[in-house]
Amino acid sequence: MRWIIIFVATTFLFASGEKNVTKGKSSAQKVIVEKNDTKEKNKIKQQSLLEKNIKKQMEKEKKYKKEQKFYEGKQYNTKELQVTPEDIKSVPVIEPEYDFDMSDID
């Protein structure tokens, strides 16, 4: 009878100890899963930020490329807009009006 009581008591202690061990494992596993989730979320955030920055840089490059075409002037034919000395001779001279009078303003 004594052996039976000892057997039941040790079995009970062993079983309760196993529950604590499994509880510890599950909470540790939960912590690991939570860490993995936060790592994945951080990776996703970093990827989205990286994609946004890449899009911004691509837009800047497009703008720069367009401005460079303008500044280089390769697309534009300005020879027909050049002024020759003959054109300057045909421009009439506008004489300034020197009879400016402010006596009538009060």
ZAMIMAR-666301 format. One line per 10 residues: number of its first residue (from 1); their letters; for each residue x, y, z of N, C-alpha, C, O. Coordinates in steps of 0.1 Angstrom, whole numbers. Atoms other than C-alpha are relative to their C-alpha. Layout:
N
NUM) a) X,Y,Z,X,Y,Z,X,Y,Z,X,Y,Z ~ ...;
// end
This chain:
106
1) mrwiiifvat) 8,-12,0,0,0,0,9,13,0,6,22,-7 ~ -9,-11,-1,28,23,8,6,3,-13,8,15,-17 ~ -6,-1,13,44,17,-26,-10,7,-10,-6,14,-19 ~ 11,-6,9,11,26,-43,-1,15,3,-2,23,-7 ~ 1,-14,-3,9,59,-25,12,8,-5,11,19,-10 ~ -12,-7,5,45,68,-33,0,0,-16,3,11,-21 ~ 1,0,15,39,58,-70,-10,10,-5,-7,17,-14 ~ 10,-10,4,8,79,-72,5,14,3,3,23,-6 ~ -6,-14,-3,25,109,-55,11,4,-10,11,15,-15 ~ -10,-3,10,55,107,-78,-6,2,-14,-1,11,-21;
11) tflfasgekn) 7,-2,13,33,103,-108,-7,14,-1,-6,21,-11 ~ 7,-13,-1,13,133,-97,10,12,-1,8,21,-9 ~ -10,-10,0,44,154,-91,7,1,-14,9,12,-19 ~ -6,0,13,59,143,-124,-9,6,-11,-5,14,-19 ~ 10,-5,9,27,151,-143,-1,15,2,-2,23,-8 ~ 2,-15,-2,24,186,-127,13,7,-5,12,18,-10 ~ -13,-6,5,61,192,-135,0,1,-15,5,10,-21 ~ 0,0,14,55,183,-171,-9,11,-5,-6,17,-16 ~ 9,-11,4,26,208,-173,8,13,0,7,22,-9 ~ -8,-12,-1,50,235,-161,10,1,-12,12,12,-17;
21) vtkgkssaqk) -10,0,11,76,225,-187,-7,3,-13,-1,11,-21 ~ 7,-3,12,51,225,-215,-5,14,0,-5,21,-11 ~ 5,-14,0,37,258,-204,12,9,-3,11,19,-10 ~ -12,-8,3,73,272,-204,3,-1,-15,7,9,-21 ~ -3,2,14,78,258,-239,-10,8,-8,-6,15,-18 ~ 10,-7,8,46,272,-252,2,15,1,0,22,-9 ~ -2,-15,-2,53,307,-238,13,4,-8,13,15,-14 ~ -12,-3,7,88,305,-252,-3,0,-15,2,8,-23 ~ 3,1,14,74,294,-285,-8,13,-5,-6,18,-16 ~ 8,-12,3,49,323,-284,9,12,-1,8,20,-11;
31) vivekndtke) -10,-11,1,78,347,-278,7,0,-13,10,10,-19 ~ -7,2,12,97,333,-307,-9,4,-12,-5,10,-21 ~ 9,-3,10,66,335,-329,-2,15,-1,-3,21,-12 ~ 2,-14,0,60,371,-319,12,7,-5,11,17,-13 ~ -12,-6,5,96,380,-326,1,-2,-15,5,8,-22 ~ 0,2,14,94,364,-360,-10,9,-7,-8,14,-18 ~ 10,-9,6,62,383,-367,4,15,-1,3,21,-11 ~ -5,-14,0,78,416,-357,11,2,-10,12,12,-17 ~ -11,-1,10,108,408,-379,-6,1,-14,-1,9,-22 ~ 6,0,13,86,401,-408,-7,13,-3,-6,18,-14;
41) knkikqqsll) 6,-13,1,66,433,-402,10,10,-3,8,19,-12 ~ -11,-10,2,98,453,-400,6,-2,-15,8,8,-21 ~ -5,2,14,110,437,-433,-10,5,-10,-5,12,-20 ~ 11,-5,9,77,445,-450,1,16,0,0,22,-11 ~ 0,-14,-1,79,481,-437,13,5,-8,12,15,-15 ~ -12,-4,6,115,484,-449,-1,-1,-15,4,8,-23 ~ 2,2,14,106,470,-483,-9,11,-6,-6,16,-17 ~ 9,-10,5,77,494,-487,7,14,0,5,22,-10 ~ -7,-13,0,99,524,-477,10,0,-11,12,10,-18 ~ -10,1,11,126,512,-501,-7,2,-14,-2,9,-22;
51) eknikkqmek) 8,-2,12,100,510,-529,-4,14,-2,-3,19,-13 ~ 4,-14,1,87,545,-522,12,8,-3,11,17,-12 ~ -12,-8,3,122,559,-522,5,-2,-14,10,7,-20 ~ -4,3,13,130,542,-554,-9,7,-10,-4,13,-20 ~ 9,-7,8,99,556,-570,3,15,0,2,22,-11 ~ -3,-14,-1,108,591,-558,13,3,-8,13,13,-15 ~ -12,-2,7,143,588,-572,-2,-1,-15,4,6,-23 ~ 3,1,14,129,576,-605,-7,12,-6,-4,16,-17 ~ 6,-12,4,107,606,-607,10,12,-1,9,20,-11 ~ -10,-11,0,136,629,-599,9,-2,-13,12,8,-19;
61) ekkykkeqkf) -8,3,12,156,612,-627,-7,4,-12,-1,10,-21 ~ 8,-4,12,128,617,-652,0,15,-1,2,20,-12 ~ 0,-15,0,126,654,-642,14,5,-5,14,14,-13 ~ -14,-4,3,164,658,-644,3,-2,-15,9,6,-22 ~ -3,3,14,165,641,-678,-8,10,-9,-2,14,-19 ~ 7,-10,8,138,664,-692,6,14,1,7,20,-9 ~ -6,-13,-1,155,695,-678,13,0,-8,17,10,-14 ~ -12,0,7,188,684,-693,-2,1,-15,6,8,-22 ~ 3,-2,14,172,681,-727,-3,14,-4,2,19,-14 ~ 3,-14,3,160,716,-724,12,8,1,15,17,-8;
71) yegkqyntke) -12,-8,-1,193,730,-712,10,-2,-11,17,7,-15 ~ -10,3,11,213,712,-739,-5,6,-13,3,10,-22 ~ 6,-7,12,189,726,-765,1,-8,-13,0,-3,-24 ~ -2,9,12,193,696,-789,-13,-1,-7,-13,-3,-19 ~ 13,2,6,156,694,-795,-5,13,-8,-13,12,-17 ~ 6,-13,4,151,731,-803,9,6,-12,21,6,-11 ~ -6,-7,11,159,749,-836,-1,15,2,-12,20,0 ~ 0,-15,-3,168,785,-826,6,8,-11,7,20,-9 ~ -6,-8,11,185,795,-858,-10,10,-7,-6,20,-11 ~ 10,-9,6,153,810,-872,-4,11,9,-10,21,4;
81) lqvtpediks) 3,-11,-9,149,831,-841,12,10,2,11,19,10 ~ -12,-9,-2,184,847,-843,-3,14,-6,-9,15,-17 ~ 2,-13,5,185,884,-848,13,4,-8,24,2,-3 ~ -11,-5,8,207,898,-876,2,15,1,-8,22,6 ~ -2,-15,-1,222,933,-878,-10,7,-9,-14,19,-6 ~ 10,-6,9,197,940,-907,-13,2,7,-20,12,5 ~ 13,0,-7,168,932,-884,1,12,10,-10,18,13 ~ -2,-11,-10,182,957,-858,-3,14,-7,-8,23,-1 ~ 2,-13,7,182,985,-884,-14,3,-3,-18,15,-3 ~ 14,-2,3,145,980,-891,-8,3,13,-20,7,11;
91) vpviepeydf) 8,-3,-13,135,985,-854,0,15,1,10,22,1 ~ 1,-15,-2,122,1021,-849,5,4,14,4,-4,23 ~ -5,-5,-13,137,1042,-822,-12,7,7,-19,15,1 ~ 11,-6,-8,113,1052,-795,6,11,9,15,8,17 ~ -6,-11,-7,121,1086,-781,-8,1,14,-20,0,14 ~ 7,-1,-13,114,1091,-744,-7,14,2,-3,24,-5 ~ 7,-13,-2,90,1118,-732,6,6,13,5,1,24 ~ -6,-7,-11,108,1143,-711,-9,11,6,-5,18,16 ~ 9,-11,-5,78,1166,-704,-8,-6,12,-20,-3,13 ~ 7,6,-11,69,1147,-673,-3,11,11,7,18,15;
101) dmsdid) 4,-11,-10,50,1171,-649,-9,-6,11,-19,-13,8 ~ 8,5,-11,37,1163,-615,-7,11,8,-12,9,19 ~ 6,-11,-6,23,1197,-607,-15,-1,2,-21,5,11 ~ 14,2,-1,-13,1186,-612,-4,-10,10,-16,-12,13 ~ 3,11,-10,-11,1158,-586,1,7,14,11,13,18 ~ 0,-5,-14,-21,1169,-551,1,-10,11,1,-6,22;
// end
